[in-house]
């Protein structure tokens, strides 16, 4: 008699989806189908470094088929999911195919939330994918190219960049942008009028990195100030127009590049899943990571609200997603073997942000021990190296880049000159609000 095969469908090739599939890899009696529209894993914590030409897109993009090339039971399919029937146990993909499953793992991640801000979805540049990062980099280059040809554009705010969001994404992006436009671009574009480049960071909150300590708030603010970043805190973004950002106090900042790091919500598939949604449009799960009422459906990573003690839910972090993906796989294996699944227990790696070269802040351990500078960068490097290692990435290149980034001067020429796969339209300088 042939062994019964348990079919597991994993939707999403991010940290959670890859971790789940890797834990199930080569397990007897298990067949995994990993569905991902792009067909590659993108290392999201470093997207801002692609956007600011510190890294190329190739440095943070990993082909999923290659990751699982040596596994016997994981099949990667490059498909968009068009629908889920959690009762019938099926997934519909583009092209009309329907895939049946015994267990479903939703790990499709998140998308930007513009909070119904007028013009934001149309004119702001989100930073949630490799393509997003390349578009930001291309827009920066386009702006400098146009100002070189038409210097009068500098007086119209052409070299001003607005970053929305004071969390880690916004702070890291603003710091890297300031170093790019002040320290790197003047050497590349020597005939661009000096002194016009500005970076602004805007947030409704009254401090940066609100999840961190008060000391970290002060440290981040000082580091950005040293890099010339203008900080507009305690004020909302009222509107994003093609040529400006309007703030809640009436201030208008003339700009042709507004980078949106102001929040996220669950990927669209959450709404199409037929499953109950909670805060942020994410799917609420039980402690064992299953969806209430659907014991064979798991939701992990940024698409899920994962309970955590007295907290509403765990934060949307790569380490949370990766650990939850592995845990969901273990619980599936327990179920298959007739054992009792266990509640998810997160091993807290801490929170950290890199604000620029030689400037980082980290809070690690159960008691949130705070570190700044070189030692914080070492902690940041360690967490990211572990995340990379768990997806099978080559770490030598990452460590070499980190050493180059922190210790030695660089000009980012390779990343600036990287050919783009993205069709980025030229700026219409006559387009107004």
N, C-alpha and C positions, 0 to 999 in steps of 0.2 A: 504494500500500500504506500502511495507517495505521501510525502510529508505535506501537511497543509501549509499554504503560503499566506502570510499576513501582509496585506498591501497597505503601505503607509504613503500618503501623499503629503508632501511638505510644500507649502506655497511661500516662496520668497527665499532668495539666496543671500540675505544679509547675515549678520552675526548669529542670530537665533536659528535661522534655517540651516546654515552650514553646520553649526554645532550639533543640531539634532541629527542631520543626515550622517555626519561623521561618527556619531555615537552608535548609530544603527548599522553602519557600514560593516559588511562581511558577517553579520549575525545570521546564523542558520534560520531558515524559515521566514525571513523578513525580506520583502521587496519594497524598495523606496523609489518613488518618483519625485524628483525635485523640480518644481516649476518656477521659472523666473523669466520675466519678459525680456530683460536685457541679456541674460545668459552669462553675466559676470558678477562677482562680488566686488562691491566698492567699499573701500576703507574710509568710512564717513568721517572719523575724527580728523583726517588730514585733508578734507576737501578744501578748506580755506587756504591750504598751502599750494594747492593746484591753482586756485583762483588768483593768488598773489605771486605766482610764478616761482615759488620755492621748489616745487616738485612738478614733474610732468604727470599727465593723466595715467600714463603707463605704470607709474610708480605705485599707484593705489588701486589699480583695476586688475582683478584676478579671474581668469576664465574658470567658470564652474566645472565645465567638462574636464579641464585639466586637473583641478583639485581632486576630482573623484575618478581619475583615469585608471587608478590601480585597484579600485573597489569592484567587487563582483556583483553587488546587488543594488547599487545606486545608479539610477538613470536620470540624467539631466535633460530636461526638455525646455527649449526656449519658446515659451508660450505666455500669452496674457490670459488671465483667468477672467471669464465673462460672467460666471455665476456659480453658486454653491447651493446644493440641496442637502442640508445637514440631516434631514430625515431619511431620504433615500440613500444617502452615503455616496453622492456623486459630485464631481466638479466638471463644469463646462469650460472649455478653452476656445480660443479663437480658431476659426476653421470649422467649428461645429462638433468637434470631438467631445465625448463625455467619458470621464475617467472615474471608475469606481474605487472606493477605498474602504478599508476596515477601520483605519484611524486617519484623522486629518489633523495636520499641524499648521495653523495659520501663523505665518511669520513674515507678513508682507510689509512690515515697517510703517512709516509715517509719511505724511506730505505736509507742506507748509500750511499754516493757518494765518490768513490775513485779517482775521477778526472783522470782516466786513468793512475794512478801511477803503474808502472810495479811491479807485485808481491803483491800488496796491497790486492786485492780481495782474493787471494789464501792464503796469510800468515798472514795478519793482523786480529785482533779480533775486530769486530765492537761492539758497545754497544747501541743497539736499541731495544732489546727485553729481556724478562726474560731469555730465553734460552741463549742469548748472554752473559748476566751477569753471569749465572751459568757456562758457558764455561770459562770465564775469571777467576772466582774463582777456578775452578777445575785446570786450567793451573797453577795458582800460587801455589796451594797445591802440584801439581805434580812436579813442579820445586824444591820446598823445600824438598820434599821426595827424589828426585833423588840426590840432593846435599848432603843430609844427608848420603846416601849410597855411594856416590862418591864425596868426598870433592873437588877433582881436577877440577870438573866442574865449581866451583865458579871462577876459574881463567880464564874460557872461556866466562865470561859474563853471566853465567846462572842466576844469581840473579839480572840482570839488566832488567828494564822494561822501554819501550819507549811509551809515550803517544803522539799521533799526534792530534793537535788541541788546540788552546789557548782560545777557547770560554768557556762558563760555564761548558759544559760537560767535556772538557779536564782539566780545572783547578780544578774542584771538584774531578775528578777521580785521578789526580796527587796528590792532597793534602791527600786524603783518603788512597791512595796506600802508600805514604811515611810514614804515621802513622802506617799502617799495617806492612810494612816490617821492619821498624826500632823499633817500640814500642811493637808490638804484637807477630810477628813471632819468635823473639829471645827467648821469654818465652815458646813458643810451641815447637820450634826446637832448643833446647839448644846446640845440638852438631853440628849445622851448623856453618861454619866458620864466625865469626862476621866481620862486616865492609865491606863485599863485596856487599851488597844490594844497588842498586842505582835506582833512578827514574829520567827519563829525560822527559821533555815536549818540543815539537818541533812545531813551527808554522811559516808560511811564513811572517806573520805580525810582526811588530817591538814592539808590546806590547800585553799583555794578556788582555782578556775581552775587546775587542776593542769597543763594544757597550756601555761601561761604560765611566765614566769620567777619566781624566788623574790621578786624585787622587786615583781612584779605581785601575787603572793600577799599580800604585806604591804600593798600599796596597797589592794587590794580589801577586806581584812579591816578596815583602818582606816576606809575610807569607809563600810562597812556599820555599823561600830561607832558612827560619828558620827551615823548615822541611827537608832540605837537597835535595830539588829537583833541578836538573840541568836544566837550561833554555836555549834552543837553539832557539832564535828568529831571524826573518829576513832571514830564510833559508828554502828552500823547502825540502820535502822528495823526493828523486830521485828514490828510489827503496826500496822495502821491500822483503828481502830474508828469507829463513827459519831460518837463524842463525844471521841475522844482519839487521840493517836499514842503508841505504846509503843516506847521505844528499847531497844537491846541491853543497856544497863547497868541496865535496870529503870525508868528515868525515864519518867514519864507526863506528856505535855503535853496538857492539856484544850483541845480545839479543835473547831470545826465546819467548818473549811476547811483541808484538807491539799492543797497544790498539788504535783503530781508532775512533777518534771523530772529524774528519776533515771536515765534511760537510754532507749534506743530500739532497736527491732529492725525488720527488714524488714516491709513491708506484707504482708497475708495472701496476696496473689496470688503472692508468691514461692514459698510452699509448694504452691500449686495449679498452678504452672507446669510441673511435671514436670522442672524443671531442678535441677542439683545446688546445694545451699546450703552456705555456709560460716559464718564467724563472724557472730553476731547474726542468723542466719537469712537473711543477705543472699546474693545470687548472686555467686559468684566469676567474674571475667571475666579475659580475656587483655589484654595491653597495648593491643591495638587496640579494646578494649571489647566484643568478642564473647564469647559463652559457649562454653567448651570443648566441642567436638563439635557445635556448632550455629552454623556460620559466618554464618548469616543472622539470628541473634538477638543483639541488643545489650542490655546492662543498664547503666543510668547513674543517677547521683544516689544517694540514700540507700538504694535497694534493692540496690545493688551494692557489692562489695568491689573497689575499683579499685587495682591494684598501683602502688606508688610506691617505687622504689629499694629500699633496705634496709628500709623501713617495711613493716608488714604490709599496710596499705591507707591510702588517703587519708582524711582526716576527712570527716564528714558536714556539709559546709558548702554554703551557697547558691552560692558562687563555683565550687566544685568541680562541683556539679551542672550549673550553667549552661554551663561550659566543656566538660564531658563530653558534654552533650547536643548542642552544636554540633559537637563533634569526631565523634561518632557519625554525624551527618548528613553530614559531609564524607567520612567513610569509605564510607558508603552510596553517595554520588555517585561516589566513585572506583571502587567495585565496578561500578556501572552502566556507567561509561565504560571499563571494561576496564583500570583502573589499579590499582596496589597500594595498599591501605590502610596507614596509618601509625600507629605507637604513640602513644597519648595523652600529651601533655606538658602538665602543669598549670602555669599561670602563677600563682605563689603571691601572693595579695593580703595574706597575713598573718592574724593572729587578733586579735579585738578584742571588747571588752565595754563596755557603758555601765552604770554602777552607780547613776546618778541624775543629777539636774540638775547640770551642771558637774563631773561625775566620770566619767571614762572611761579605759580603758587599751587600748593597741594595741601590737602587735608586728608590724612591717611589713618587707618586703624580705627578701632571701636570708639576711641576717645577723640578722634579727629585731631591728631597731632599735626600742627601746621608747620609748613616749610616754605621758604622762599628761595629764589635764585637757583644756583647750581644744583643744590640737593633736591629741590622741587622738580627741576628739569630731569634729574636722574630717576625720580619716582614716576614722572610722566612717561619717560622713555621705557621704563620697566613694564608698566601697564600696557603700553601700546605694543611693545615687543611680544608680550604674552598673547595679546589679541591677534597679532599677525601670525605668531607661531601656531595658534590653534586653527587657523585657516590654511596652514601649510605654506605660508609665504617664506621666501628666502630672507633670512634676517641679516646676512652679511651686508647687503646693500643698505638696509635700514640703519644699521649701526654706523656704517660709513657716512651716510647722509647726516645722521645726528651729530657725529663728531665734526663734520664739515660745517654744519649749521651753527653749532655752539662755539666752536673754537676758532675757525679760520674765516677770513673774509671771502666773500663770493659775489658774483654778479648776476646769477640766475639766467645767464644767456641761453642755456639749453632749454629751460622751461618757457622762456619768452618766445623762442623761435620754434617751438613744437608745432608741427602742422595740425590744424584743427579739423576734426570730423564734423564740426557743427556749422551749419549755415547761419552765420550771424549777420543780420542786415546792418548796413551802414547807418549811421545816425543822421536823421533828418533834423538839421540844426534850425530849420524854420518851424518845426512842430512845437506848438505851445499848448498850454492847458486849455 
